[in-house]
Amino acid sequence: MKLFTTLSLAIGIVGSLFLSNPIEDLTVNKSESTVDWKAAKVTGEHYGKVSIADAKLDYENGKILGGSFEIDMTTITVEDIKDANSNKRLVDHLKSDDFFSVEKHKKSTLKITEAKSSNGKDYEIKGDLTIKGISHPVVFPVKVSEEGNKVIAAGTIKFDRTKYDIKYRSGNYFENLADKVIYDEVTLEVRLVGVK
């Protein structure tokens, strides 16, 4: 009887810990969340935005444990070119098979596989980035803050576009490009706003 009582008490304590500190799937506010992209070439750089189609953050005891987000590649924009015709030409080119093959691959995704932090604010995130149906691991820093009922995760992801079969004007794949070279590294500045 005593053993049964002890076991029941232990189960009750463990159960209460889980109930009081559940893992939350934070609802990500897509209108407040942003993804900014930037790519450079010998003669300058281009930058713009792309919209988040879906996202979630696994959150427990003030810490991010995991999560994922999905980017709608059909929404890609260019912000550095003001002329409407030139802007459209570059957007259309980015959507073409030279770059992101948007007609065939409308979504790109990132799934967090590991989230490390010693203070709950500065993280090293490991994840699988999928572009054009091709996945590769990435590691990147993220800063997390809370504002009222919001959890804000902001990180910088840098990836080699050629690993995702985006080789257009890459100096590693084509010779004699001179000042037409487009560098392989692409930067994504991601800001996810989760609501508790």
C-alpha positions as CSV (number, residue, x, y, z in Angstrom):
1,M,0.0,0.0,0.0
2,K,2.8,2.4,0.9
3,L,4.6,1.6,-2.4
4,F,1.4,2.3,-4.3
5,T,1.0,5.6,-2.5
6,T,4.6,6.6,-3.2
7,L,4.3,5.7,-6.9
8,S,1.0,7.6,-7.2
9,L,2.7,10.6,-5.6
10,A,5.7,10.4,-8.0
11,I,3.4,10.1,-11.0
12,G,1.4,13.1,-9.8
13,I,4.5,15.2,-9.4
14,V,5.8,14.3,-12.9
15,G,2.4,14.9,-14.4
16,S,2.0,18.3,-12.8
17,L,5.4,19.3,-14.1
18,F,4.4,18.4,-17.7
19,L,1.0,20.2,-17.2
20,S,2.5,23.3,-15.8
21,N,5.3,23.6,-18.5
22,P,3.7,22.3,-21.7
23,I,5.5,22.6,-25.1
24,E,3.5,25.3,-26.9
25,D,3.2,25.5,-30.7
26,L,3.3,29.3,-31.0
27,T,1.1,30.7,-33.7
28,V,3.3,32.7,-36.0
29,N,1.8,36.0,-37.1
30,K,2.6,35.9,-40.9
31,S,1.8,39.6,-41.5
32,E,4.3,40.7,-38.8
33,S,7.0,38.1,-39.7
34,T,9.4,38.9,-42.5
35,V,12.0,37.3,-44.8
36,D,14.5,39.6,-46.5
37,W,16.9,38.2,-49.1
38,K,20.2,39.6,-50.4
39,A,22.6,38.4,-53.1
40,A,25.7,40.1,-54.4
41,K,27.6,40.2,-57.7
42,V,30.8,41.8,-58.9
43,T,29.1,45.0,-59.9
44,G,26.8,45.4,-56.8
45,E,23.9,43.6,-55.1
46,H,20.2,43.0,-55.3
47,Y,17.8,42.6,-52.4
48,G,14.1,42.1,-51.7
49,K,11.5,40.3,-49.7
50,V,9.6,37.0,-49.8
51,S,6.5,36.1,-47.8
52,I,6.0,33.4,-45.2
53,A,3.4,30.9,-46.1
54,D,3.3,29.0,-42.9
55,A,5.4,28.8,-39.7
56,K,5.5,27.4,-36.1
57,L,7.8,27.6,-33.1
58,D,7.9,24.9,-30.4
59,Y,8.3,26.9,-27.2
60,E,8.7,25.7,-23.6
61,N,9.9,27.4,-20.4
62,G,10.9,30.5,-22.3
63,K,13.1,28.6,-24.8
64,I,12.7,27.6,-28.4
65,L,13.0,23.8,-28.8
66,G,12.2,23.5,-32.5
67,G,9.9,24.7,-35.3
68,S,9.7,25.2,-39.0
69,F,8.7,27.8,-41.6
70,E,7.7,27.7,-45.3
71,I,8.4,30.5,-47.8
72,D,6.1,31.2,-50.7
73,M,8.5,31.7,-53.5
74,T,5.8,33.1,-55.8
75,T,5.9,36.3,-53.7
76,I,9.5,37.1,-54.2
77,T,10.1,40.9,-54.8
78,V,13.1,43.1,-55.7
79,E,13.4,46.3,-53.8
80,D,16.7,47.9,-55.1
81,I,15.5,48.4,-58.7
82,K,13.0,51.3,-59.0
83,D,12.3,51.1,-62.8
84,A,9.2,49.0,-63.1
85,N,10.2,47.2,-66.3
86,S,13.7,46.4,-65.1
87,N,12.3,45.3,-61.7
88,K,9.8,42.9,-63.4
89,R,12.6,41.5,-65.6
90,L,14.7,40.6,-62.6
91,V,11.7,39.2,-60.6
92,D,10.8,37.0,-63.6
93,H,14.4,35.9,-64.0
94,L,14.6,34.9,-60.3
95,K,11.4,32.8,-60.8
96,S,12.8,31.1,-63.9
97,D,14.8,27.9,-64.1
98,D,18.1,29.9,-64.0
99,F,17.3,30.5,-60.3
100,F,14.4,29.2,-58.2
101,S,12.2,27.4,-60.7
102,V,9.2,28.8,-59.0
103,E,6.6,27.2,-61.3
104,K,7.9,23.7,-60.3
105,H,8.9,24.6,-56.7
106,K,6.5,27.1,-55.2
107,K,7.7,26.6,-51.6
108,S,11.1,26.6,-49.8
109,T,11.2,25.3,-46.2
110,L,13.4,25.3,-43.1
111,K,12.9,22.7,-40.4
112,I,14.8,23.2,-37.1
113,T,16.6,20.0,-36.0
114,E,18.4,21.4,-33.0
115,A,18.3,24.6,-31.0
116,K,21.1,25.4,-28.5
117,S,21.1,28.3,-26.0
118,S,22.7,28.9,-22.7
119,N,20.6,32.0,-21.8
120,G,17.3,31.6,-23.7
121,K,18.1,34.6,-25.9
122,D,21.1,33.7,-28.1
123,Y,20.8,30.5,-30.0
124,E,22.7,28.3,-32.4
125,I,20.1,26.8,-34.7
126,K,20.7,23.8,-36.8
127,G,18.2,22.9,-39.5
128,D,17.4,21.5,-42.9
129,L,16.9,24.1,-45.6
130,T,15.0,22.8,-48.7
131,I,15.1,24.8,-52.0
132,K,13.9,23.4,-55.3
133,G,13.3,20.1,-53.6
134,I,16.9,19.8,-52.5
135,S,17.8,19.7,-48.8
136,H,21.0,20.6,-47.0
137,P,21.9,21.3,-43.4
138,V,22.5,24.9,-42.2
139,V,23.7,26.4,-39.0
140,F,22.9,30.0,-38.1
141,P,22.5,32.4,-35.1
142,V,19.2,33.5,-33.8
143,K,18.3,36.1,-31.1
144,V,15.0,35.6,-29.2
145,S,13.1,38.2,-27.3
146,E,9.7,38.6,-25.7
147,E,7.4,41.6,-26.0
148,G,4.2,41.1,-24.0
149,N,2.5,38.0,-25.4
150,K,4.9,37.9,-28.4
151,V,8.0,35.8,-28.9
152,I,10.3,37.3,-31.6
153,A,13.0,35.1,-33.2
154,A,15.4,36.9,-35.6
155,G,18.2,35.1,-37.4
156,T,20.5,35.3,-40.4
157,I,20.8,32.3,-42.7
158,K,23.6,32.2,-45.3
159,F,23.6,29.5,-47.9
160,D,25.5,28.5,-51.0
161,R,23.0,28.7,-53.8
162,T,24.9,26.2,-56.0
163,K,24.1,23.4,-53.6
164,Y,20.5,23.9,-54.6
165,D,21.2,23.7,-58.3
166,I,21.2,27.5,-58.8
167,K,24.4,27.8,-60.8
168,Y,23.6,30.8,-63.1
169,R,26.8,32.9,-63.6
170,S,28.6,31.2,-60.7
171,G,32.3,31.7,-60.9
172,N,32.8,28.1,-59.7
173,Y,30.9,26.6,-62.6
174,F,31.5,29.0,-65.5
175,E,34.7,30.5,-66.9
176,N,35.4,34.0,-68.4
177,L,32.4,35.7,-66.7
178,A,34.5,38.7,-65.7
179,D,32.2,41.3,-64.1
180,K,29.1,39.2,-64.8
181,V,29.9,36.8,-61.9
182,I,27.1,36.4,-59.3
183,Y,28.5,35.3,-56.0
184,D,27.3,32.0,-54.6
185,E,26.3,33.1,-51.1
186,V,22.7,34.2,-50.5
187,T,21.6,35.8,-47.2
188,L,18.2,35.5,-45.6
189,E,17.2,37.8,-42.7
190,V,14.3,36.0,-41.0
191,R,12.1,37.5,-38.3
192,L,9.4,35.3,-36.9
193,V,6.8,36.8,-34.5
194,G,5.0,34.1,-32.5
195,V,2.0,34.7,-30.3
196,K,1.6,32.9,-27.0
